[in-house]
Amino acid sequence: MRSKKVTKKSVKPAKKAASKKVIAMDVIKHKRVVLESVGNESLPVSAAPAWAKAIVGKRYVSLDKAKAIIEALDAEKLISKGAKNLLKEMDAAGIVPLDVDSI
């Protein structure tokens, strides 16, 4: 039997990842809108559904203020949806509304 000669392969040291400061964040969700709480700073909106895309990236002073804005946007969405449904029902009944452009 022949013995094979064992050679060591050169081992490169593992690259160290750039150290980033990890800040503990509390994630708060309200009506599918994601708010991040970082220490004593304001609450930035990091993600939201399509009806609330206007507030992504904005910061709010308190959780109550952020919730009030989210509730207002949701209410506007429901009102506009109801107005569209009302127009469809009126059209089906043969009634033409007076001011269609404003809705």
N, CA, C and O atoms as a GROMACS GRO file, in nm:
protein
  412
    1MET      N    1   0.082  -0.118   0.000
    1MET     CA    2   0.000   0.000   0.000
    1MET      C    3   0.086   0.123   0.000
    1MET      O    4   0.186   0.135   0.072
    2ARG      N    5   0.045   0.211  -0.080
    2ARG     CA    6   0.117   0.337  -0.083
    2ARG      C    7   0.044   0.437   0.006
    2ARG      O    8  -0.079   0.442   0.008
    3SER      N    9   0.118   0.511   0.074
    3SER     CA   10   0.055   0.616   0.154
    3SER      C   11   0.062   0.746   0.076
    3SER      O   12   0.165   0.782   0.021
    4LYS      N   13  -0.049   0.813   0.073
    4LYS     CA   14  -0.054   0.939   0.002
    4LYS      C   15   0.001   1.048   0.089
    4LYS      O   16  -0.017   1.049   0.211
    5LYS      N   17   0.066   1.137   0.028
    5LYS     CA   18   0.124   1.249   0.100
    5LYS      C   19   0.013   1.352   0.125
    5LYS      O   20  -0.054   1.397   0.032
    6VAL      N   21  -0.005   1.386   0.248
    6VAL     CA   22  -0.111   1.480   0.287
    6VAL      C   23  -0.051   1.619   0.295
    6VAL      O   24   0.047   1.642   0.366
    7THR      N   25  -0.111   1.709   0.224
    7THR     CA   26  -0.064   1.847   0.230
    7THR      C   27  -0.176   1.934   0.285
    7THR      O   28  -0.294   1.910   0.260
    8LYS      N   29  -0.136   2.034   0.360
    8LYS     CA   30  -0.234   2.126   0.415
    8LYS      C   31  -0.265   2.233   0.312
    8LYS      O   32  -0.176   2.288   0.248
    9LYS      N   33  -0.392   2.262   0.300
    9LYS     CA   34  -0.433   2.370   0.212
    9LYS      C   35  -0.426   2.499   0.292
    9LYS      O   36  -0.448   2.501   0.413
   10SER      N   37  -0.395   2.605   0.223
   10SER     CA   38  -0.390   2.733   0.293
   10SER      C   39  -0.532   2.776   0.327
   10SER      O   40  -0.621   2.775   0.243
   11VAL      N   41  -0.548   2.812   0.449
   11VAL     CA   42  -0.680   2.853   0.498
   11VAL      C   43  -0.679   3.004   0.513
   11VAL      O   44  -0.598   3.061   0.585
   12LYS      N   45  -0.772   3.068   0.443
   12LYS     CA   46  -0.783   3.213   0.454
   12LYS      C   47  -0.866   3.246   0.576
   12LYS      O   48  -0.965   3.180   0.604
   13PRO      N   49  -0.825   3.349   0.647
   13PRO     CA   50  -0.907   3.387   0.763
   13PRO      C   51  -1.042   3.441   0.717
   13PRO      O   52  -1.052   3.506   0.613
   14ALA      N   53  -1.143   3.412   0.795
   14ALA     CA   54  -1.278   3.457   0.760
   14ALA      C   55  -1.285   3.609   0.769
   14ALA      O   56  -1.228   3.670   0.859
   15LYS      N   57  -1.356   3.667   0.674
   15LYS     CA   58  -1.372   3.812   0.675
   15LYS      C   59  -1.470   3.851   0.784
   15LYS      O   60  -1.573   3.788   0.804
   16LYS      N   61  -1.433   3.956   0.852
   16LYS     CA   62  -1.522   4.005   0.956
   16LYS      C   63  -1.624   4.099   0.893
   16LYS      O   64  -1.591   4.184   0.811
   17ALA      N   65  -1.746   4.080   0.931
   17ALA     CA   66  -1.852   4.168   0.880
   17ALA      C   67  -1.837   4.304   0.945
   17ALA      O   68  -1.793   4.315   1.060
   18ALA      N   69  -1.873   4.405   0.872
   18ALA     CA   70  -1.864   4.540   0.926
   18ALA      C   71  -1.956   4.549   1.047
   18ALA      O   72  -2.074   4.516   1.039
   19SER      N   73  -1.902   4.591   1.156
   19SER     CA   74  -1.981   4.596   1.278
   19SER      C   75  -2.075   4.715   1.272
   19SER      O   76  -2.033   4.829   1.253
   20LYS      N   77  -2.201   4.688   1.287
   20LYS     CA   78  -2.303   4.791   1.289
   20LYS      C   79  -2.363   4.796   1.428
   20LYS      O   80  -2.378   4.693   1.494
   21LYS      N   81  -2.396   4.914   1.469
   21LYS     CA   82  -2.459   4.925   1.600
   21LYS      C   83  -2.600   4.870   1.590
   21LYS      O   84  -2.678   4.911   1.505
   22VAL      N   85  -2.630   4.781   1.676
   22VAL     CA   86  -2.763   4.721   1.678
   22VAL      C   87  -2.844   4.795   1.782
   22VAL      O   88  -2.811   4.795   1.901
   23ILE      N   89  -2.950   4.856   1.737
   23ILE     CA   90  -3.037   4.930   1.827
   23ILE      C   91  -3.165   4.849   1.842
   23ILE      O   92  -3.229   4.811   1.744
   24ALA      N   93  -3.201   4.824   1.966
   24ALA     CA   94  -3.322   4.748   1.991
   24ALA      C   95  -3.443   4.833   1.953
   24ALA      O   96  -3.462   4.942   2.006
   25MET      N   97  -3.524   4.782   1.862
   25MET     CA   98  -3.641   4.855   1.817
   25MET      C   99  -3.766   4.777   1.853
   25MET      O  100  -3.771   4.655   1.839
   26ASP      N  101  -3.865   4.849   1.899
   26ASP     CA  102  -3.994   4.787   1.922
   26ASP      C  103  -4.078   4.813   1.798
   26ASP      O  104  -4.090   4.928   1.753
   27VAL      N  105  -4.136   4.710   1.744
   27VAL     CA  106  -4.220   4.724   1.626
   27VAL      C  107  -4.365   4.725   1.673
   27VAL      O  108  -4.410   4.635   1.743
   28ILE      N  109  -4.436   4.829   1.632
   28ILE     CA  110  -4.576   4.844   1.668
   28ILE      C  111  -4.657   4.839   1.540
   28ILE      O  112  -4.626   4.909   1.444
   29LYS      N  113  -4.761   4.757   1.538
   29LYS     CA  114  -4.846   4.746   1.421
   29LYS      C  115  -4.986   4.796   1.457
   29LYS      O  116  -5.043   4.757   1.559
   30HIS      N  117  -5.039   4.882   1.370
   30HIS     CA  118  -5.175   4.931   1.389
   30HIS      C  119  -5.242   4.934   1.252
   30HIS      O  120  -5.203   5.010   1.165
   31LYS      N  121  -5.343   4.851   1.234
   31LYS     CA  122  -5.415   4.839   1.106
   31LYS      C  123  -5.319   4.813   0.990
   31LYS      O  124  -5.329   4.878   0.886
   32ARG      N  125  -5.228   4.720   1.007
   32ARG     CA  126  -5.129   4.678   0.907
   32ARG      C  127  -5.026   4.786   0.874
   32ARG      O  128  -4.953   4.771   0.776
   33VAL      N  129  -5.020   4.892   0.951
   33VAL     CA  130  -4.917   4.994   0.934
   33VAL      C  131  -4.810   4.967   1.040
   33VAL      O  132  -4.843   4.950   1.157
   34VAL      N  133  -4.684   4.962   0.999
   34VAL     CA  134  -4.575   4.927   1.090
   34VAL      C  135  -4.504   5.054   1.137
   34VAL      O  136  -4.454   5.132   1.057
   35LEU      N  137  -4.502   5.072   1.270
   35LEU     CA  138  -4.431   5.184   1.333
   35LEU      C  139  -4.314   5.127   1.410
   35LEU      O  140  -4.325   5.019   1.469
   36GLU      N  141  -4.203   5.197   1.411
   36GLU     CA  142  -4.085   5.152   1.486
   36GLU      C  143  -4.059   5.249   1.600
   36GLU      O  144  -4.058   5.370   1.581
   37SER      N  145  -4.039   5.195   1.717
   37SER     CA  146  -4.011   5.278   1.833
   37SER      C  147  -3.863   5.264   1.868
   37SER      O  148  -3.816   5.155   1.901
   38VAL      N  149  -3.790   5.375   1.861
   38VAL     CA  150  -3.647   5.374   1.889
   38VAL      C  151  -3.620   5.470   2.003
   38VAL      O  152  -3.616   5.592   1.983
   39GLY      N  153  -3.602   5.417   2.122
   39GLY     CA  154  -3.570   5.502   2.236
   39GLY      C  155  -3.671   5.612   2.259
   39GLY      O  156  -3.792   5.588   2.258
   40ASN      N  157  -3.620   5.734   2.278
   40ASN     CA  158  -3.707   5.848   2.303
   40ASN      C  159  -3.737   5.926   2.175
   40ASN      O  160  -3.800   6.031   2.180
   41GLU      N  161  -3.692   5.875   2.062
   41GLU     CA  162  -3.712   5.945   1.936
   41GLU      C  163  -3.856   5.931   1.888
   41GLU      O  164  -3.938   5.862   1.950
   42SER      N  165  -3.884   5.997   1.779
   42SER     CA  166  -4.018   5.990   1.721
   42SER      C  167  -4.041   5.852   1.660
   42SER      O  168  -3.948   5.772   1.645
   43LEU      N  169  -4.165   5.826   1.624
   43LEU     CA  170  -4.203   5.697   1.568
   43LEU      C  171  -4.209   5.707   1.415
   43LEU      O  172  -4.302   5.766   1.362
   44PRO      N  173  -4.111   5.650   1.344
   44PRO     CA  174  -4.119   5.650   1.197
   44PRO      C  175  -4.209   5.537   1.146
   44PRO      O  176  -4.214   5.429   1.205
   45VAL      N  177  -4.279   5.564   1.037
   45VAL     CA  178  -4.362   5.462   0.972
   45VAL      C  179  -4.273   5.392   0.871
   45VAL      O  180  -4.222   5.456   0.779
   46SER      N  181  -4.255   5.261   0.886
   46SER     CA  182  -4.164   5.190   0.797
   46SER      C  183  -4.234   5.113   0.686
   46SER      O  184  -4.176   5.092   0.580
   47ALA      N  185  -4.357   5.070   0.708
   47ALA     CA  186  -4.430   4.997   0.606
   47ALA      C  187  -4.579   5.020   0.623
   47ALA      O  188  -4.628   5.038   0.735
   48ALA      N  189  -4.650   5.019   0.511
   48ALA     CA  190  -4.794   5.040   0.515
   48ALA      C  191  -4.858   4.981   0.390
   48ALA      O  192  -4.792   4.965   0.288
   49PRO      N  193  -4.987   4.949   0.399
   49PRO     CA  194  -5.057   4.902   0.278
   49PRO      C  195  -5.076   5.016   0.179
   49PRO      O  196  -5.040   5.130   0.208
   50ALA      N  197  -5.132   4.986   0.064
   50ALA     CA  198  -5.144   5.083  -0.044
   50ALA      C  199  -5.223   5.207  -0.003
   50ALA      O  200  -5.189   5.318  -0.047
   51TRP      N  201  -5.326   5.192   0.078
   51TRP     CA  202  -5.408   5.307   0.115
   51TRP      C  203  -5.336   5.403   0.208
   51TRP      O  204  -5.382   5.515   0.227
   52ALA      N  205  -5.224   5.361   0.267
   52ALA     CA  206  -5.151   5.447   0.360
   52ALA      C  207  -5.008   5.472   0.316
   52ALA      O  208  -4.923   5.505   0.399
   53LYS      N  209  -4.979   5.458   0.187
   53LYS     CA  210  -4.842   5.479   0.137
   53LYS      C  211  -4.798   5.624   0.153
   53LYS      O  212  -4.678   5.652   0.152
   54ALA      N  213  -4.891   5.716   0.168
   54ALA     CA  214  -4.856   5.858   0.180
   54ALA      C  215  -4.781   5.887   0.310
   54ALA      O  216  -4.710   5.988   0.318
   55ILE      N  217  -4.794   5.802   0.411
   55ILE     CA  218  -4.729   5.830   0.539
   55ILE      C  219  -4.602   5.749   0.563
   55ILE      O  220  -4.539   5.763   0.668
   56VAL      N  221  -4.562   5.665   0.467
   56VAL     CA  222  -4.439   5.587   0.484
   56VAL      C  223  -4.320   5.682   0.487
   56VAL      O  224  -4.305   5.766   0.398
   57GLY      N  225  -4.237   5.668   0.588
   57GLY     CA  226  -4.119   5.753   0.602
   57GLY      C  227  -4.141   5.872   0.693
   57GLY      O  228  -4.045   5.935   0.735
   58LYS      N  229  -4.266   5.903   0.724
   58LYS     CA  230  -4.293   6.016   0.813
   58LYS      C  231  -4.274   5.974   0.957
   58LYS      O  232  -4.287   5.856   0.992
   59ARG      N  233  -4.242   6.072   1.042
   59ARG     CA  234  -4.220   6.046   1.184
   59ARG      C  235  -4.329   6.115   1.265
   59ARG      O  236  -4.372   6.226   1.231
   60TYR      N  237  -4.373   6.050   1.370
   60TYR     CA  238  -4.476   6.106   1.457
   60TYR      C  239  -4.424   6.115   1.599
   60TYR      O  240  -4.345   6.033   1.644
   61VAL      N  241  -4.471   6.217   1.670
   61VAL     CA  242  -4.422   6.246   1.805
   61VAL      C  243  -4.462   6.139   1.904
   61VAL      O  244  -4.382   6.097   1.986
   62SER      N  245  -4.586   6.094   1.896
   62SER     CA  246  -4.634   5.994   1.991
   62SER      C  247  -4.715   5.888   1.918
   62SER      O  248  -4.754   5.905   1.803
   63LEU      N  249  -4.739   5.781   1.988
   63LEU     CA  250  -4.816   5.671   1.932
   63LEU      C  251  -4.960   5.714   1.909
   63LEU      O  252  -5.023   5.672   1.812
   64ASP      N  253  -5.014   5.798   1.998
   64ASP     CA  254  -5.152   5.846   1.983
   64ASP      C  255  -5.169   5.929   1.856
   64ASP      O  256  -5.269   5.914   1.786
   65LYS      N  257  -5.072   6.015   1.827
   65LYS     CA  258  -5.078   6.097   1.705
   65LYS      C  259  -5.072   6.009   1.581
   65LYS      O  260  -5.146   6.031   1.485
   66ALA      N  261  -4.983   5.910   1.582
   66ALA     CA  262  -4.969   5.819   1.468
   66ALA      C  263  -5.098   5.740   1.446
   66ALA      O  264  -5.142   5.723   1.333
   67LYS      N  265  -5.157   5.692   1.555
   67LYS     CA  266  -5.282   5.616   1.544
   67LYS      C  267  -5.395   5.704   1.490
   67LYS      O  268  -5.478   5.657   1.413
   68ALA      N  269  -5.398   5.831   1.531
   68ALA     CA  270  -5.502   5.922   1.483
   68ALA      C  271  -5.491   5.942   1.332
   68ALA      O  272  -5.592   5.943   1.262
   69ILE      N  273  -5.369   5.958   1.281
   69ILE     CA  274  -5.348   5.975   1.137
   69ILE      C  275  -5.389   5.848   1.062
   69ILE      O  276  -5.454   5.855   0.958
   70ILE      N  277  -5.351   5.732   1.116
   70ILE     CA  278  -5.384   5.605   1.052
   70ILE      C  279  -5.536   5.585   1.048
   70ILE      O  280  -5.591   5.542   0.947
   71GLU      N  281  -5.603   5.618   1.159
   71GLU     CA  282  -5.749   5.606   1.165
   71GLU      C  283  -5.815   5.700   1.064
   71GLU      O  284  -5.913   5.663   1.000
   72ALA      N  285  -5.762   5.822   1.050
   72ALA     CA  286  -5.818   5.919   0.955
   72ALA      C  287  -5.804   5.870   0.811
   72ALA      O  288  -5.897   5.881   0.732
   73LEU      N  289  -5.686   5.815   0.778
   73LEU     CA  290  -5.666   5.762   0.642
   73LEU      C  291  -5.759   5.644   0.614
   73LEU      O  292  -5.813   5.632   0.504
   74ASP      N  293  -5.778   5.558   0.714
   74ASP     CA  294  -5.867   5.444   0.698
   74ASP      C  295  -6.011   5.490   0.681
   74ASP      O  296  -6.084   5.434   0.600
   75ALA      N  297  -6.052   5.592   0.757
   75ALA     CA  298  -6.188   5.645   0.745
   75ALA      C  299  -6.210   5.706   0.607
   75ALA      O  300  -6.316   5.687   0.547
   76GLU      N  301  -6.111   5.781   0.556
   76GLU     CA  302  -6.122   5.839   0.421
   76GLU      C  303  -6.137   5.730   0.316
   76GLU      O  304  -6.212   5.745   0.219
   77LYS      N  305  -6.064   5.620   0.335
   77LYS     CA  306  -6.073   5.508   0.241
   77LYS      C  307  -6.214   5.449   0.242
   77LYS      O  308  -6.271   5.423   0.136
   78LEU      N  309  -6.270   5.429   0.361
   78LEU     CA  310  -6.404   5.371   0.370
   78LEU      C  311  -6.511   5.464   0.313
   78LEU      O  312  -6.605   5.419   0.248
   79ILE      N  313  -6.496   5.595   0.337
   79ILE     CA  314  -6.592   5.692   0.285
   79ILE      C  315  -6.590   5.694   0.133
   79ILE      O  316  -6.695   5.694   0.069
   80SER      N  317  -6.470   5.698   0.074
   80SER     CA  318  -6.462   5.702  -0.072
   80SER      C  319  -6.514   5.572  -0.134
   80SER      O  320  -6.575   5.573  -0.241
   81LYS      N  321  -6.489   5.461  -0.066
   81LYS     CA  322  -6.539   5.332  -0.116
   81LYS      C  323  -6.691   5.329  -0.110
   81LYS      O  324  -6.756   5.279  -0.202
   82GLY      N  325  -6.748   5.383  -0.002
   82GLY     CA  326  -6.893   5.388   0.012
   82GLY      C  327  -6.956   5.478  -0.092
   82GLY      O  328  -7.064   5.448  -0.143
   83ALA      N  329  -6.891   5.590  -0.123
   83ALA     CA  330  -6.943   5.683  -0.224
   83ALA      C  331  -6.945   5.617  -0.361
   83ALA      O  332  -7.040   5.635  -0.437
   84LYS      N  333  -6.841   5.540  -0.392
   84LYS     CA  334  -6.837   5.471  -0.521
   84LYS      C  335  -6.948   5.367  -0.529
   84LYS      O  336  -7.012   5.352  -0.633
   85ASN      N  337  -6.970   5.295  -0.419
   85ASN     CA  338  -7.076   5.194  -0.418
   85ASN      C  339  -7.213   5.260  -0.432
   85ASN      O  340  -7.302   5.206  -0.499
   86LEU      N  341  -7.231   5.376  -0.369
   86LEU     CA  342  -7.357   5.448  -0.379
   86LEU      C  343  -7.384   5.491  -0.523
   86LEU      O  344  -7.496   5.480  -0.572
   87LEU      N  345  -7.279   5.540  -0.591
   87LEU     CA  346  -7.295   5.579  -0.732
   87LEU      C  347  -7.334   5.460  -0.819
   87LEU      O  348  -7.415   5.473  -0.911
   88LYS      N  349  -7.276   5.344  -0.791
   88LYS     CA  350  -7.310   5.224  -0.868
   88LYS      C  351  -7.456   5.185  -0.846
   88LYS      O  352  -7.526   5.148  -0.941
   89GLU      N  353  -7.501   5.194  -0.720
   89GLU     CA  354  -7.640   5.160  -0.690
   89GLU      C  355  -7.736   5.259  -0.756
   89GLU      O  356  -7.840   5.219  -0.809
   90MET      N  357  -7.702   5.386  -0.755
   90MET     CA  358  -7.786   5.488  -0.817
   90MET      C  359  -7.792   5.467  -0.968
   90MET      O  360  -7.898   5.484  -1.029
   91ASP      N  361  -7.681   5.431  -1.028
   91ASP     CA  362  -7.676   5.406  -1.171
   91ASP      C  363  -7.762   5.285  -1.206
   91ASP      O  364  -7.833   5.285  -1.307
   92ALA      N  365  -7.756   5.182  -1.123
   92ALA     CA  366  -7.835   5.061  -1.148
   92ALA      C  367  -7.984   5.092  -1.137
   92ALA      O  368  -8.065   5.030  -1.206
   93ALA      N  369  -8.021   5.186  -1.049
   93ALA     CA  370  -8.162   5.221  -1.032
   93ALA      C  371  -8.208   5.323  -1.136
   93ALA      O  372  -8.327   5.351  -1.147
   94GLY      N  373  -8.115   5.378  -1.212
   94GLY     CA  374  -8.150   5.475  -1.316
   94GLY      C  375  -8.153   5.618  -1.266
   94GLY      O  376  -8.207   5.705  -1.334
   95ILE      N  377  -8.097   5.644  -1.150
   95ILE     CA  378  -8.093   5.778  -1.094
   95ILE      C  379  -7.956   5.839  -1.124
   95ILE      O  380  -7.854   5.775  -1.100
   96VAL      N  381  -7.955   5.960  -1.176
   96VAL     CA  382  -7.830   6.027  -1.207
   96VAL      C  383  -7.802   6.129  -1.096
   96VAL      O  384  -7.882   6.219  -1.074
   97PRO      N  385  -7.689   6.116  -1.025
   97PRO     CA  386  -7.658   6.214  -0.919
   97PRO      C  387  -7.627   6.350  -0.978
   97PRO      O  388  -7.583   6.361  -1.093
   98LEU      N  389  -7.650   6.455  -0.899
   98LEU     CA  390  -7.630   6.592  -0.947
   98LEU      C  391  -7.483   6.625  -0.967
   98LEU      O  392  -7.447   6.685  -1.068
   99ASP      N  393  -7.398   6.586  -0.873
   99ASP     CA  394  -7.256   6.627  -0.876
   99ASP      C  395  -7.167   6.503  -0.874
   99ASP      O  396  -7.116   6.465  -0.769
  100VAL      N  397  -7.148   6.441  -0.989
  100VAL     CA  398  -7.070   6.319  -0.998
  100VAL      C  399  -6.922   6.346  -0.990
  100VAL      O  400  -6.847   6.264  -0.936
  101ASP      N  401  -6.875   6.458  -1.042
  101ASP     CA  402  -6.732   6.487  -1.048
  101ASP      C  403  -6.668   6.505  -0.912
  101ASP      O  404  -6.549   6.476  -0.897
  102SER      N  405  -6.740   6.550  -0.813
  102SER     CA  406  -6.679   6.575  -0.682
  102SER      C  407  -6.659   6.448  -0.602
  102SER      O  408  -6.585   6.448  -0.504
  103ILE      N  409  -6.724   6.339  -0.642
  103ILE     CA  410  -6.712   6.215  -0.565
  103ILE      C  411  -6.602   6.132  -0.616
  103ILE      O  412  -6.577   6.024  -0.563
   0.00000   0.00000   0.00000
